[in-house]
Amino acid sequence: MREPEDVKIKLEQTPYGALDERTRRVVEHITGGKHISRNVTKDYDADITFGQRAADKVATFGGSWTFVGIFAAVMLFWVGVNAFLLMNRGKTFDPYPYILLNLFLSMLAAIQAPIILMSQNRHSERDRISAEHDYEVNLKAETDIMLLHDKVDQLRERQWEELLAIQKEQLRMLATLSAPSGATT
C-alpha cells in the first residue's frame, strides 16, 4: 500500500498534517486501498425521527396534484353548499366573503408552511452531505488517476532505459562483429 506522505504530494503539494479532515480521510482511503463510496441518503435517512418522517409525508402530499385537486374540490364544495343554502333558505353558515373558509385556509397555511420548511431543511442538509461525499469520491478518483499516471510514466521511463541498454548492447555487439577479425598481426 501507499503511504499518506506519498499521496499528499499529489494533493496540492501540501504536507499531510496540513490537509483538512475530508482530504485526510480521502488519503487514508487511498493508502488503505479502501472504497469511499457509500449510500449517504440511506445512511442519513436511517436515523430520522417520527416528526421528520411526518414532515416529509406532509410535504410530499402538500406538493402533489392530489392535494391541489382535493383542495379545489373542498373549496368548490364549500362555495356550492353556501350558494345552495342561500338560494333555498336565504341564509348561509358562511356568508359571501367566506370569512370562516378564509380562517380555515389561513390555519392550514400556518400549519403546513413550517412543516414543509422543516422537510425542505432536512432535504437540504441531506443534499449538502451528499455533495460533500461526491467531493470526496471525486477527489479520490482524481488522486487515483494522478497516481496511475505516475505509475505509467515510471513504467515508460523504465522501458526507455531498458531499450537504451539493449540498444547499447546491440551497438557494442555490432561493433565487435564489424571489427576486422584478422587484424591481429
C-alpha positions in Angstrom: 0.0 0.0 0.0 1.0 3.6 -0.4 1.9 5.9 2.4 -0.1 9.0 3.2 3.0 11.1 2.7 3.4 9.7 -0.8 -0.2 10.6 -1.7 -0.1 14.0 -0.2 2.5 15.0 -2.8 -0.4 14.7 -5.3 -2.8 16.7 -3.2 -1.9 20.4 -3.6 1.7 19.9 -2.7 0.5 20.1 1.0 2.0 18.2 3.9 -0.3 15.5 5.2 -0.7 17.2 8.6 -1.9 20.4 6.9 -4.7 18.7 5.0 -8.3 19.3 6.1 -10.2 16.4 7.6 -12.1 15.4 4.5 -8.9 15.3 2.4 -7.1 13.3 5.1 -10.0 10.8 5.1 -9.6 10.5 1.3 -5.9 10.0 1.6 -6.5 7.3 4.2 -8.9 5.5 1.9 -6.4 5.7 -1.0 -3.5 4.5 1.1 -5.6 1.7 2.6 -7.0 0.7 -0.8 -10.5 1.0 0.6 -13.6 2.1 -1.2 -15.0 5.5 -0.3 -18.4 5.2 -2.0 -21.5 4.7 0.2 -25.2 5.5 0.0 -25.3 8.7 2.0 -29.1 9.0 1.5 -29.7 5.6 3.1 -27.3 6.5 6.0 -28.9 9.9 6.5 -32.5 8.5 6.4 -31.7 5.7 8.8 -31.9 7.9 11.9 -34.9 10.2 11.1 -37.4 10.8 13.8 -41.2 10.3 13.6 -41.6 14.1 13.2 -39.2 14.2 10.3 -41.0 11.3 8.6 -44.3 13.1 9.2 -42.9 16.3 7.8 -41.7 14.5 4.7 -45.1 12.9 4.2 -46.9 16.2 4.6 -44.6 18.0 2.2 -44.9 15.2 -0.3 -48.7 15.3 -0.1 -48.9 19.1 0.1 -46.8 19.4 -3.1 -48.9 16.9 -5.2 -51.7 17.2 -7.7 -53.8 15.1 -5.4 -53.6 17.8 -2.8 -54.4 20.5 -5.3 -57.4 18.5 -6.6 -58.8 17.8 -3.1 -58.2 21.5 -2.1 -60.1 22.7 -5.2 -62.9 20.2 -4.6 -63.3 21.3 -0.9 -63.4 24.9 -1.9 -65.9 24.3 -4.7 -68.0 22.2 -2.2 -67.8 25.0 0.4 -68.9 27.7 -2.1 -71.6 25.3 -3.6 -73.1 24.5 -0.2 -73.2 28.2 0.8 -74.8 29.1 -2.6 -77.3 26.3 -2.3 -78.3 27.3 1.3 -78.5 31.0 0.2 -80.9 30.1 -2.7 -83.1 27.7 -0.7 -83.1 29.2 2.8 -81.9 32.7 2.2 -79.2 32.3 4.8 -75.8 30.6 4.8 -73.5 29.3 7.5 -70.6 31.3 6.0 -71.8 34.4 4.1 -70.2 35.6 0.9 -66.7 36.8 1.7 -66.4 33.3 3.3 -64.7 34.5 6.4 -64.8 31.1 8.0 -63.3 29.5 4.9 -60.5 32.1 5.0 -59.9 31.3 8.6 -59.5 27.6 7.9 -57.3 28.3 4.9 -55.1 30.6 7.0 -54.8 27.9 9.7 -54.0 25.3 7.1 -51.3 27.6 5.6 -49.9 28.5 9.1 -49.5 24.8 10.0 -48.5 23.4 6.6 -45.8 26.0 5.8 -43.5 25.3 8.8 -43.9 21.6 8.3 -42.9 21.9 4.6 -39.9 24.1 5.6 -38.8 21.5 8.1 -38.9 18.9 5.4 -37.0 21.1 2.9 -34.4 21.9 5.5 -33.8 18.2 6.2 -33.6 17.5 2.4 -31.2 20.5 2.1 -28.9 19.0 4.8 -29.0 15.6 3.1 -28.1 17.2 -0.2 -25.2 19.1 1.5 -23.9 15.8 2.9 -24.3 14.1 -0.5 -22.4 16.9 -2.2 -19.6 16.6 0.4 -19.5 12.9 -0.3 -19.4 13.5 -4.0 -16.4 15.8 -3.5 -14.6 13.1 -1.5 -15.3 10.5 -4.2 -14.2 12.9 -7.0 -11.0 13.8 -5.1 -10.2 10.1 -4.5 -10.8 9.3 -8.2 -8.7 12.3 -9.3 -5.8 11.4 -7.0 -6.0 7.7 -8.0 -5.8 8.8 -11.7 -2.8 11.0 -11.0 -1.1 8.1 -9.2 -1.8 5.8 -12.1 -0.4 8.4 -14.5 2.8 8.4 -12.4 3.0 4.6 -12.5 2.6 4.6 -16.2 5.2 7.3 -16.6 7.6 5.3 -14.4 7.0 2.2 -16.4 7.6 4.1 -19.6 10.8 5.6 -18.2 12.0 2.1 -17.1 11.1 0.7 -20.6 13.1 3.5 -22.3 16.1 2.8 -20.0 15.9 -0.9 -20.8 15.5 -0.2 -24.5 18.6 2.1 -24.4 20.6 -0.5 -22.6 19.6 -3.1 -25.2 20.4 -0.7 -28.0 23.9 0.0 -26.4 24.5 -3.7 -26.1 23.4 -4.3 -29.7 25.7 -1.5 -30.9 28.6 -3.0 -28.9 27.9 -6.4 -30.4 27.7 -4.9 -33.9 31.0 -3.0 -33.4 32.6 -6.3 -32.3 31.2 -8.1 -35.3 32.2 -5.4 -37.8 35.7 -5.1 -36.5 38.3 -6.8 -38.8 38.8 -10.3 -37.5 42.3 -10.7 -38.9 43.8 -7.5 -37.6 46.0 -9.3 -35.0 49.3 -9.2 -36.8 
